[in-house]
Amino acid sequence: MALNPIRPQVIPLLPEWSTLRGFRIREGLTQQELAESVGTSRTTISSLELNRSIPSVSLALALARRLGASVEELFALDELR
């Protein structure tokens, strides 16, 4: 993964942020941009970030690929981290 010299590489995550949101912000994407890049809606991304829904396997894989992370990094349960 190439480093972007303009964007900071380390952004501290607030406790209420899901890991998905942290990865999205690190990539400099809005919810809408991420949603369009993986073929879903902005409201789905919002629900995932707020831990109000669970992604399908295909969506979880698409998000992980787009954000350069593993599915486990994006969606692991807190007690498993």
NUDO-213108 format. One record per atom (N, C-alpha, C): atom name; residue number from 1; residue in three letters; x, y, z. Coordinates in nm, 2 decimals. Layout:
N
+------+-----+------+--------+--------+--------+
! atom ! seq ! type !     c1 !     c2 !     c3 !
+------+-----+------+--------+--------+--------+
!   CA ! NUM !  ALA !      X !      Y !      Z !
...
+------+-----+------+--------+--------+--------+
# end
This chain:
81
+------+-----+------+--------+--------+--------+
! atom ! seq ! type !     c1 !     c2 !     c3 !
+------+-----+------+--------+--------+--------+
!    N !   1 !  MET !   0.08 !  -0.12 !   0.00 !
!   CA !   1 !  MET !   0.00 !   0.00 !   0.00 !
!    C !   1 !  MET !   0.09 !   0.12 !   0.00 !
!    N !   2 !  ALA !   0.07 !   0.21 !  -0.09 !
!   CA !   2 !  ALA !   0.15 !   0.33 !  -0.10 !
!    C !   2 !  ALA !   0.11 !   0.43 !   0.00 !
!    N !   3 !  LEU !   0.20 !   0.50 !   0.06 !
!   CA !   3 !  LEU !   0.17 !   0.60 !   0.16 !
!    C !   3 !  LEU !   0.14 !   0.74 !   0.09 !
!    N !   4 !  ASN !   0.05 !   0.81 !   0.14 !
!   CA !   4 !  ASN !   0.01 !   0.94 !   0.08 !
!    C !   4 !  ASN !   0.08 !   1.04 !   0.17 !
!    N !   5 !  PRO !   0.17 !   1.12 !   0.11 !
!   CA !   5 !  PRO !   0.24 !   1.22 !   0.19 !
!    C !   5 !  PRO !   0.16 !   1.34 !   0.24 !
!    N !   6 !  ILE !   0.04 !   1.36 !   0.18 !
!   CA !   6 !  ILE !  -0.04 !   1.47 !   0.21 !
!    C !   6 !  ILE !  -0.13 !   1.44 !   0.33 !
!    N !   7 !  ARG !  -0.18 !   1.31 !   0.34 !
!   CA !   7 !  ARG !  -0.27 !   1.27 !   0.44 !
!    C !   7 !  ARG !  -0.20 !   1.21 !   0.56 !
!    N !   8 !  PRO !  -0.23 !   1.25 !   0.68 !
!   CA !   8 !  PRO !  -0.16 !   1.18 !   0.80 !
!    C !   8 !  PRO !  -0.19 !   1.03 !   0.79 !
!    N !   9 !  GLN !  -0.08 !   0.96 !   0.83 !
!   CA !   9 !  GLN !  -0.09 !   0.81 !   0.82 !
!    C !   9 !  GLN !  -0.15 !   0.75 !   0.95 !
!    N !  10 !  VAL !  -0.15 !   0.82 !   1.06 !
!   CA !  10 !  VAL !  -0.20 !   0.77 !   1.19 !
!    C !  10 !  VAL !  -0.31 !   0.87 !   1.24 !
!    N !  11 !  ILE !  -0.43 !   0.82 !   1.25 !
!   CA !  11 !  ILE !  -0.54 !   0.90 !   1.30 !
!    C !  11 !  ILE !  -0.59 !   0.82 !   1.42 !
!    N !  12 !  PRO !  -0.58 !   0.88 !   1.54 !
!   CA !  12 !  PRO !  -0.63 !   0.81 !   1.66 !
!    C !  12 !  PRO !  -0.78 !   0.79 !   1.65 !
!    N !  13 !  LEU !  -0.82 !   0.67 !   1.69 !
!   CA !  13 !  LEU !  -0.97 !   0.64 !   1.69 !
!    C !  13 !  LEU !  -1.03 !   0.67 !   1.82 !
!    N !  14 !  LEU !  -1.15 !   0.73 !   1.81 !
!   CA !  14 !  LEU !  -1.22 !   0.75 !   1.93 !
!    C !  14 !  LEU !  -1.29 !   0.62 !   1.97 !
!    N !  15 !  PRO !  -1.31 !   0.60 !   2.10 !
!   CA !  15 !  PRO !  -1.37 !   0.47 !   2.15 !
!    C !  15 !  PRO !  -1.50 !   0.43 !   2.08 !
!    N !  16 !  GLU !  -1.58 !   0.53 !   2.05 !
!   CA !  16 !  GLU !  -1.71 !   0.50 !   2.00 !
!    C !  16 !  GLU !  -1.71 !   0.47 !   1.85 !
!    N !  17 !  TRP !  -1.59 !   0.49 !   1.78 !
!   CA !  17 !  TRP !  -1.58 !   0.46 !   1.64 !
!    C !  17 !  TRP !  -1.56 !   0.31 !   1.62 !
!    N !  18 !  SER !  -1.63 !   0.26 !   1.52 !
!   CA !  18 !  SER !  -1.60 !   0.12 !   1.49 !
!    C !  18 !  SER !  -1.47 !   0.11 !   1.41 !
!    N !  19 !  THR !  -1.41 !   0.00 !   1.40 !
!   CA !  19 !  THR !  -1.29 !  -0.01 !   1.32 !
!    C !  19 !  THR !  -1.31 !   0.02 !   1.18 !
!    N !  20 !  LEU !  -1.43 !  -0.02 !   1.12 !
!   CA !  20 !  LEU !  -1.46 !   0.02 !   0.99 !
!    C !  20 !  LEU !  -1.45 !   0.17 !   0.96 !
!    N !  21 !  ARG !  -1.51 !   0.25 !   1.05 !
!   CA !  21 !  ARG !  -1.50 !   0.39 !   1.04 !
!    C !  21 !  ARG !  -1.36 !   0.44 !   1.04 !
!    N !  22 !  GLY !  -1.28 !   0.39 !   1.13 !
!   CA !  22 !  GLY !  -1.14 !   0.43 !   1.13 !
!    C !  22 !  GLY !  -1.07 !   0.40 !   1.00 !
!    N !  23 !  PHE !  -1.08 !   0.28 !   0.95 !
!   CA !  23 !  PHE !  -1.02 !   0.25 !   0.82 !
!    C !  23 !  PHE !  -1.07 !   0.34 !   0.71 !
!    N !  24 !  ARG !  -1.20 !   0.37 !   0.71 !
!   CA !  24 !  ARG !  -1.26 !   0.46 !   0.60 !
!    C !  24 !  ARG !  -1.20 !   0.60 !   0.61 !
!    N !  25 !  ILE !  -1.19 !   0.65 !   0.73 !
!   CA !  25 !  ILE !  -1.14 !   0.79 !   0.75 !
!    C !  25 !  ILE !  -0.99 !   0.79 !   0.71 !
!    N !  26 !  ARG !  -0.91 !   0.69 !   0.75 !
!   CA !  26 !  ARG !  -0.77 !   0.68 !   0.71 !
!    C !  26 !  ARG !  -0.75 !   0.68 !   0.56 !
!    N !  27 !  GLU !  -0.85 !   0.63 !   0.49 !
!   CA !  27 !  GLU !  -0.84 !   0.62 !   0.35 !
!    C !  27 !  GLU !  -0.89 !   0.76 !   0.29 !
!    N !  28 !  GLY !  -0.94 !   0.84 !   0.37 !
!   CA !  28 !  GLY !  -0.99 !   0.97 !   0.32 !
!    C !  28 !  GLY !  -1.12 !   0.96 !   0.24 !
!    N !  29 !  LEU !  -1.21 !   0.86 !   0.28 !
!   CA !  29 !  LEU !  -1.33 !   0.84 !   0.20 !
!    C !  29 !  LEU !  -1.45 !   0.89 !   0.29 !
!    N !  30 !  THR !  -1.55 !   0.94 !   0.22 !
!   CA !  30 !  THR !  -1.68 !   0.96 !   0.28 !
!    C !  30 !  THR !  -1.76 !   0.83 !   0.28 !
!    N !  31 !  GLN !  -1.86 !   0.82 !   0.36 !
!   CA !  31 !  GLN !  -1.95 !   0.70 !   0.36 !
!    C !  31 !  GLN !  -2.00 !   0.68 !   0.22 !
!    N !  32 !  GLN !  -2.04 !   0.79 !   0.15 !
!   CA !  32 !  GLN !  -2.10 !   0.77 !   0.02 !
!    C !  32 !  GLN !  -1.99 !   0.72 !  -0.08 !
!    N !  33 !  GLU !  -1.87 !   0.77 !  -0.07 !
!   CA !  33 !  GLU !  -1.76 !   0.72 !  -0.16 !
!    C !  33 !  GLU !  -1.73 !   0.57 !  -0.14 !
!    N !  34 !  LEU !  -1.72 !   0.53 !  -0.01 !
!   CA !  34 !  LEU !  -1.70 !   0.39 !   0.02 !
!    C !  34 !  LEU !  -1.81 !   0.31 !  -0.03 !
!    N !  35 !  ALA !  -1.94 !   0.35 !   0.00 !
!   CA !  35 !  ALA !  -2.05 !   0.27 !  -0.05 !
!    C !  35 !  ALA !  -2.05 !   0.25 !  -0.20 !
!    N !  36 !  GLU !  -2.03 !   0.36 !  -0.27 !
!   CA !  36 !  GLU !  -2.03 !   0.34 !  -0.42 !
!    C !  36 !  GLU !  -1.92 !   0.25 !  -0.47 !
!    N !  37 !  SER !  -1.80 !   0.25 !  -0.40 !
!   CA !  37 !  SER !  -1.69 !   0.17 !  -0.44 !
!    C !  37 !  SER !  -1.71 !   0.02 !  -0.42 !
!    N !  38 !  VAL !  -1.80 !  -0.01 !  -0.33 !
!   CA !  38 !  VAL !  -1.83 !  -0.15 !  -0.30 !
!    C !  38 !  VAL !  -1.97 !  -0.20 !  -0.34 !
!    N !  39 !  GLY !  -2.05 !  -0.11 !  -0.40 !
!   CA !  39 !  GLY !  -2.18 !  -0.14 !  -0.45 !
!    C !  39 !  GLY !  -2.29 !  -0.15 !  -0.34 !
!    N !  40 !  THR !  -2.29 !  -0.06 !  -0.25 !
!   CA !  40 !  THR !  -2.39 !  -0.06 !  -0.15 !
!    C !  40 !  THR !  -2.44 !   0.08 !  -0.12 !
!    N !  41 !  SER !  -2.52 !   0.10 !  -0.02 !
!   CA !  41 !  SER !  -2.57 !   0.23 !   0.00 !
!    C !  41 !  SER !  -2.50 !   0.30 !   0.12 !
!    N !  42 !  ARG !  -2.51 !   0.43 !   0.12 !
!   CA !  42 !  ARG !  -2.45 !   0.51 !   0.23 !
!    C !  42 !  ARG !  -2.51 !   0.47 !   0.37 !
!    N !  43 !  THR !  -2.64 !   0.44 !   0.37 !
!   CA !  43 !  THR !  -2.71 !   0.41 !   0.49 !
!    C !  43 !  THR !  -2.66 !   0.27 !   0.54 !
!    N !  44 !  THR !  -2.62 !   0.18 !   0.45 !
!   CA !  44 !  THR !  -2.57 !   0.05 !   0.50 !
!    C !  44 !  THR !  -2.43 !   0.07 !   0.56 !
!    N !  45 !  ILE !  -2.35 !   0.16 !   0.50 !
!   CA !  45 !  ILE !  -2.22 !   0.19 !   0.57 !
!    C !  45 !  ILE !  -2.24 !   0.25 !   0.70 !
!    N !  46 !  SER !  -2.33 !   0.34 !   0.71 !
!   CA !  46 !  SER !  -2.36 !   0.41 !   0.84 !
!    C !  46 !  SER !  -2.40 !   0.30 !   0.94 !
!    N !  47 !  SER !  -2.49 !   0.21 !   0.91 !
!   CA !  47 !  SER !  -2.54 !   0.11 !   1.00 !
!    C !  47 !  SER !  -2.43 !   0.02 !   1.04 !
!    N !  48 !  LEU !  -2.34 !  -0.02 !   0.95 !
!   CA !  48 !  LEU !  -2.22 !  -0.10 !   0.99 !
!    C !  48 !  LEU !  -2.13 !  -0.03 !   1.09 !
!    N !  49 !  GLU !  -2.10 !   0.10 !   1.06 !
!   CA !  49 !  GLU !  -2.02 !   0.18 !   1.15 !
!    C !  49 !  GLU !  -2.07 !   0.19 !   1.29 !
!    N !  50 !  LEU !  -2.20 !   0.20 !   1.29 !
!   CA !  50 !  LEU !  -2.27 !   0.22 !   1.43 !
!    C !  50 !  LEU !  -2.30 !   0.08 !   1.49 !
!    N !  51 !  ASN !  -2.25 !  -0.02 !   1.43 !
!   CA !  51 !  ASN !  -2.27 !  -0.16 !   1.48 !
!    C !  51 !  ASN !  -2.42 !  -0.19 !   1.49 !
!    N !  52 !  ARG !  -2.50 !  -0.14 !   1.40 !
!   CA !  52 !  ARG !  -2.64 !  -0.17 !   1.40 !
!    C !  52 !  ARG !  -2.68 !  -0.28 !   1.31 !
!    N !  53 !  SER !  -2.59 !  -0.32 !   1.23 !
!   CA !  53 !  SER !  -2.61 !  -0.43 !   1.14 !
!    C !  53 !  SER !  -2.48 !  -0.51 !   1.11 !
!    N !  54 !  ILE !  -2.50 !  -0.63 !   1.06 !
!   CA !  54 !  ILE !  -2.38 !  -0.72 !   1.03 !
!    C !  54 !  ILE !  -2.38 !  -0.73 !   0.88 !
!    N !  55 !  PRO !  -2.26 !  -0.72 !   0.82 !
!   CA !  55 !  PRO !  -2.25 !  -0.73 !   0.67 !
!    C !  55 !  PRO !  -2.27 !  -0.87 !   0.62 !
!    N !  56 !  SER !  -2.31 !  -0.89 !   0.50 !
!   CA !  56 !  SER !  -2.30 !  -1.02 !   0.43 !
!    C !  56 !  SER !  -2.16 !  -1.05 !   0.41 !
!    N !  57 !  VAL !  -2.13 !  -1.18 !   0.39 !
!   CA !  57 !  VAL !  -1.99 !  -1.22 !   0.36 !
!    C !  57 !  VAL !  -1.94 !  -1.15 !   0.24 !
!    N !  58 !  SER !  -2.01 !  -1.14 !   0.13 !
!   CA !  58 !  SER !  -1.96 !  -1.07 !   0.01 !
!    C !  58 !  SER !  -1.93 !  -0.92 !   0.04 !
!    N !  59 !  LEU !  -2.02 !  -0.85 !   0.12 !
!   CA !  59 !  LEU !  -1.99 !  -0.71 !   0.15 !
!    C !  59 !  LEU !  -1.87 !  -0.70 !   0.24 !
!    N !  60 !  ALA !  -1.86 !  -0.78 !   0.34 !
!   CA !  60 !  ALA !  -1.75 !  -0.78 !   0.43 !
!    C !  60 !  ALA !  -1.62 !  -0.80 !   0.35 !
!    N !  61 !  LEU !  -1.61 !  -0.89 !   0.26 !
!   CA !  61 !  LEU !  -1.49 !  -0.91 !   0.17 !
!    C !  61 !  LEU !  -1.46 !  -0.79 !   0.09 !
!    N !  62 !  ALA !  -1.57 !  -0.73 !   0.03 !
!   CA !  62 !  ALA !  -1.55 !  -0.62 !  -0.06 !
!    C !  62 !  ALA !  -1.49 !  -0.50 !   0.02 !
!    N !  63 !  LEU !  -1.55 !  -0.48 !   0.14 !
!   CA !  63 !  LEU !  -1.50 !  -0.37 !   0.22 !
!    C !  63 !  LEU !  -1.36 !  -0.39 !   0.26 !
!    N !  64 !  ALA !  -1.32 !  -0.51 !   0.30 !
!   CA !  64 !  ALA !  -1.19 !  -0.54 !   0.34 !
!    C !  64 !  ALA !  -1.09 !  -0.52 !   0.23 !
!    N !  65 !  ARG !  -1.12 !  -0.56 !   0.11 !
!   CA !  65 !  ARG !  -1.04 !  -0.54 !  -0.01 !
!    C !  65 !  ARG !  -1.02 !  -0.39 !  -0.04 !
!    N !  66 !  ARG !  -1.13 !  -0.32 !  -0.03 !
!   CA !  66 !  ARG !  -1.13 !  -0.18 !  -0.07 !
!    C !  66 !  ARG !  -1.04 !  -0.10 !   0.04 !
!    N !  67 !  LEU !  -1.05 !  -0.14 !   0.16 !
!   CA !  67 !  LEU !  -0.98 !  -0.06 !   0.27 !
!    C !  67 !  LEU !  -0.84 !  -0.12 !   0.30 !
!    N !  68 !  GLY !  -0.80 !  -0.23 !   0.23 !
!   CA !  68 !  GLY !  -0.67 !  -0.29 !   0.26 !
!    C !  68 !  GLY !  -0.66 !  -0.35 !   0.40 !
!    N !  69 !  ALA !  -0.76 !  -0.41 !   0.44 !
!   CA !  69 !  ALA !  -0.77 !  -0.47 !   0.57 !
!    C !  69 !  ALA !  -0.82 !  -0.61 !   0.56 !
!    N !  70 !  SER !  -0.81 !  -0.69 !   0.67 !
!   CA !  70 !  SER !  -0.88 !  -0.82 !   0.67 !
!    C !  70 !  SER !  -1.02 !  -0.80 !   0.73 !
!    N !  71 !  VAL !  -1.10 !  -0.90 !   0.70 !
!   CA !  71 !  VAL !  -1.24 !  -0.89 !   0.75 !
!    C !  71 !  VAL !  -1.24 !  -0.89 !   0.90 !
!    N !  72 !  GLU !  -1.14 !  -0.97 !   0.96 !
!   CA !  72 !  GLU !  -1.13 !  -0.97 !   1.11 !
!    C !  72 !  GLU !  -1.09 !  -0.84 !   1.17 !
!    N !  73 !  GLU !  -1.01 !  -0.76 !   1.10 !
!   CA !  73 !  GLU !  -0.97 !  -0.63 !   1.15 !
!    C !  73 !  GLU !  -1.09 !  -0.53 !   1.14 !
!    N !  74 !  LEU !  -1.18 !  -0.55 !   1.04 !
!   CA !  74 !  LEU !  -1.29 !  -0.46 !   1.03 !
!    C !  74 !  LEU !  -1.41 !  -0.49 !   1.12 !
!    N !  75 !  PHE !  -1.43 !  -0.62 !   1.14 !
!   CA !  75 !  PHE !  -1.55 !  -0.66 !   1.21 !
!    C !  75 !  PHE !  -1.54 !  -0.75 !   1.33 !
!    N !  76 !  ALA !  -1.42 !  -0.77 !   1.38 !
!   CA !  76 !  ALA !  -1.40 !  -0.86 !   1.50 !
!    C !  76 !  ALA !  -1.47 !  -0.81 !   1.62 !
!    N !  77 !  LEU !  -1.53 !  -0.90 !   1.70 !
!   CA !  77 !  LEU !  -1.59 !  -0.86 !   1.82 !
!    C !  77 !  LEU !  -1.48 !  -0.81 !   1.92 !
!    N !  78 !  ASP !  -1.52 !  -0.71 !   2.00 !
!   CA !  78 !  ASP !  -1.43 !  -0.65 !   2.09 !
!    C !  78 !  ASP !  -1.36 !  -0.75 !   2.18 !
!    N !  79 !  GLU !  -1.43 !  -0.85 !   2.22 !
!   CA !  79 !  GLU !  -1.37 !  -0.95 !   2.31 !
!    C !  79 !  GLU !  -1.27 !  -1.04 !   2.24 !
!    N !  80 !  LEU !  -1.27 !  -1.04 !   2.11 !
!   CA !  80 !  LEU !  -1.17 !  -1.12 !   2.03 !
!    C !  80 !  LEU !  -1.05 !  -1.05 !   1.99 !
!    N !  81 !  ARG !  -1.05 !  -0.92 !   2.00 !
!   CA !  81 !  ARG !  -0.94 !  -0.83 !   1.96 !
!    C !  81 !  ARG !  -0.83 !  -0.84 !   2.06 !
+------+-----+------+--------+--------+--------+
# end
